[in-house]
Amino acid sequence: MEHIEIAKEIIRVSKRLEKSGDALFAAADEKATKERIYREELAKQILRRKAEGFPATLVGDIARGEVAQLKYERDLSADMFKASIEAVGALKTVASMLQTVHKKYDNL
């Protein structure tokens, strides 16, 4: 890679890092929203099953079965958030490596 190409790549990575901040905020918001929706619906299902007279030992399991899709969505959003954080970390590493190479060229 030539010196100018490295500088251009540093700029591209920097722009991606700037955009990734917004994406992280959106992923965090989605994660929190999915958690709230799951917990609210689980509570409703537990109350509904208790009101229907199901034995207390079964209420939690039945309610969790009813909201399994919401739990899946909650877990998926949490994993996507973690993956987003890791992707930003990888971008930071690339930016650091490019800066190091760029400095080496300056010293030649």
Buried (B, 14 or more C-beta within 10 A) or exposed (E): EEEEEBBEBBEEBEEBBEEBEEEBEEBBEBBBEBBEBBEEBBEEBBEBBEEEEBEEEEBBEBBBEBBEEBBEBBBEBBEBBEEBBEBBEEBEEBBEEBBEBBEEEEEE
